[in-house]
Amino acid sequence: MDHETKERLETFLTQKGLRRTAQRAAILEAAFGTTEHFTAETLLTMARDRDPSVSRATVYRTLALLTETGLLKELDLGKDFKFYDPNYSKHPNHHHIICNDCDKIVEFESKDIEQLESEISHKLGFTIGSQKIEIRGNCEDLKKKGVCSNQTGCEKKKT
């Protein structure tokens, strides 16, 4: 976890009157020790690798705190569960391509899209407060091989 993220978390926990427990520390290390999107269940597994005593309830409470701080972004991809984006605070204007077959999430940034968003919002008399571009498609593997190779190692399996 980088210094800026750690500082924001410490300030937030102090303001909320919350302690930095061993379980919470394991969850934070797991959440910010990856650049991959994850579900609550995936985070629970990653945190338990660091501290087997981490509880599911603490994971869910900590996820709520992290989304409140803006350090994590909750992504609703129309599933029975949410994904969390650990790269949001460092790159708030990135976008996502999601595989329909395996739920693999790939991030991308585009100056062209940013310029187009700015032009459109200005033309319509708006100031951008937030934006979200989500592109859905199918992995090239499915087209080439008839099966998506990510299905065995993707977020879908980890949930």
C-alpha positions as CSV (number, residue, x, y, z in Angstrom):
1,M,0.0,0.0,0.0
2,D,1.5,3.4,-1.0
3,H,2.1,6.2,1.5
4,E,-0.7,8.4,0.3
5,T,-3.4,5.6,0.6
6,K,-2.1,4.6,4.0
7,E,-2.3,8.2,5.2
8,R,-5.8,8.7,3.9
9,L,-6.9,5.5,5.6
10,E,-5.3,6.4,8.9
11,T,-7.0,9.9,8.8
12,F,-10.3,8.4,8.0
13,L,-10.1,5.7,10.7
14,T,-9.1,8.3,13.3
15,Q,-12.0,10.6,12.2
16,K,-14.5,7.7,12.6
17,G,-13.0,6.7,15.9
18,L,-12.0,3.3,14.6
19,R,-9.0,1.2,15.6
20,R,-6.5,-0.3,13.3
21,T,-7.0,-4.0,14.2
22,A,-4.9,-6.9,12.9
23,Q,-8.0,-8.1,10.9
24,R,-8.5,-4.7,9.3
25,A,-4.8,-4.4,8.5
26,A,-4.9,-7.8,6.7
27,I,-7.9,-6.7,4.7
28,L,-6.3,-3.4,3.8
29,E,-3.1,-5.1,2.7
30,A,-5.0,-7.6,0.6
31,A,-7.2,-4.9,-1.0
32,F,-4.4,-2.6,-1.9
33,G,-1.8,-5.3,-2.5
34,T,-3.5,-6.0,-5.9
35,T,-4.4,-4.0,-9.0
36,E,-7.0,-6.6,-9.9
37,H,-10.7,-6.1,-9.3
38,F,-12.1,-8.4,-6.7
39,T,-15.3,-9.4,-5.0
40,A,-15.9,-9.5,-1.2
41,E,-15.4,-13.2,-1.2
42,T,-12.2,-12.9,-3.1
43,L,-11.0,-10.3,-0.6
44,L,-11.9,-12.5,2.3
45,T,-9.8,-15.3,0.8
46,M,-6.8,-12.9,0.2
47,A,-7.1,-11.4,3.7
48,R,-7.3,-14.8,5.3
49,D,-4.1,-15.7,3.5
50,R,-2.5,-13.0,5.6
51,D,-4.5,-13.5,8.8
52,P,-6.7,-16.6,9.2
53,S,-8.9,-14.9,11.8
54,V,-10.3,-12.4,9.4
55,S,-14.1,-12.6,9.5
56,R,-16.6,-12.2,6.6
57,A,-18.4,-9.5,8.6
58,T,-15.2,-7.5,9.1
59,V,-14.5,-7.7,5.3
60,Y,-18.0,-6.3,4.5
61,R,-17.7,-3.5,7.1
62,T,-14.2,-2.6,5.9
63,L,-15.4,-2.6,2.2
64,A,-18.2,-0.1,3.2
65,L,-15.6,2.1,4.9
66,L,-13.2,1.9,1.9
67,T,-15.9,2.9,-0.6
68,E,-17.0,5.7,1.7
69,T,-13.4,7.1,1.7
70,G,-13.3,6.9,-2.1
71,L,-10.3,4.6,-2.0
72,L,-12.3,1.8,-3.5
73,K,-15.0,2.0,-6.1
74,E,-17.9,-0.4,-6.0
75,L,-18.8,-1.8,-9.5
76,D,-22.2,-3.2,-10.1
77,L,-21.9,-5.4,-13.2
78,G,-25.4,-6.8,-12.9
79,K,-24.4,-9.9,-10.9
80,D,-25.6,-11.1,-7.5
81,F,-22.4,-9.6,-6.1
82,K,-20.3,-6.4,-6.5
83,F,-16.8,-6.0,-7.7
84,Y,-14.4,-3.6,-6.1
85,D,-11.8,-1.5,-8.0
86,P,-8.6,-0.8,-6.0
87,N,-7.2,1.5,-8.7
88,Y,-10.0,4.1,-8.5
89,S,-8.4,6.7,-6.2
90,K,-5.2,6.8,-8.3
91,H,-6.9,6.7,-11.7
92,P,-10.5,7.9,-11.3
93,N,-11.1,8.5,-15.0
94,H,-10.4,5.0,-16.2
95,H,-12.9,2.8,-17.9
96,H,-13.7,-0.9,-18.1
97,I,-14.1,-3.6,-20.7
98,I,-15.9,-6.7,-19.2
99,C,-15.9,-10.2,-20.7
100,N,-19.4,-11.6,-21.0
101,D,-18.0,-15.1,-20.7
102,C,-15.7,-15.0,-17.7
103,D,-16.3,-11.5,-16.1
104,K,-12.7,-10.6,-16.7
105,I,-12.3,-6.8,-16.1
106,V,-9.8,-4.9,-18.1
107,E,-9.1,-1.2,-17.4
108,F,-8.2,1.4,-20.0
109,E,-7.7,5.2,-20.1
110,S,-8.2,7.3,-23.2
111,K,-7.4,11.0,-23.7
112,D,-9.7,10.9,-26.8
113,I,-12.7,9.7,-24.6
114,E,-11.8,12.4,-22.0
115,Q,-11.8,15.1,-24.7
116,L,-15.1,13.8,-26.1
117,E,-16.7,13.7,-22.7
118,S,-15.6,17.3,-22.1
119,E,-16.9,18.5,-25.5
120,I,-20.3,16.8,-25.0
121,S,-20.8,18.0,-21.5
122,H,-19.8,21.6,-22.4
123,K,-22.1,21.6,-25.5
124,L,-25.0,20.4,-23.3
125,G,-24.2,22.9,-20.5
126,F,-22.9,20.4,-17.9
127,T,-19.8,20.2,-15.8
128,I,-18.6,16.6,-15.4
129,G,-19.0,15.4,-11.8
130,S,-18.3,11.7,-12.6
131,Q,-18.3,9.4,-15.5
132,K,-18.5,5.7,-16.2
133,I,-17.9,3.9,-19.4
134,E,-18.4,0.2,-19.4
135,I,-17.8,-1.9,-22.6
136,R,-19.0,-5.5,-22.6
137,G,-17.7,-8.0,-25.1
138,N,-16.3,-11.5,-25.5
139,C,-12.7,-12.5,-25.1
140,E,-10.8,-13.2,-28.3
141,D,-9.9,-16.6,-26.8
142,L,-13.6,-17.7,-27.2
143,K,-13.7,-16.7,-30.8
144,K,-10.3,-18.3,-31.6
145,K,-10.4,-21.4,-29.5
146,G,-14.1,-21.9,-28.8
147,V,-13.6,-21.6,-25.1
148,C,-12.6,-18.7,-22.9
149,S,-9.3,-19.6,-21.2
150,N,-10.0,-17.0,-18.4
151,Q,-13.0,-19.0,-17.2
152,T,-10.8,-21.1,-14.9
153,G,-8.9,-18.2,-13.4
154,C,-11.2,-15.2,-13.5
155,E,-13.3,-13.4,-10.9
156,K,-16.3,-15.7,-11.6
157,K,-14.4,-18.7,-10.2
158,K,-13.2,-16.7,-7.1
159,T,-16.7,-15.7,-6.1
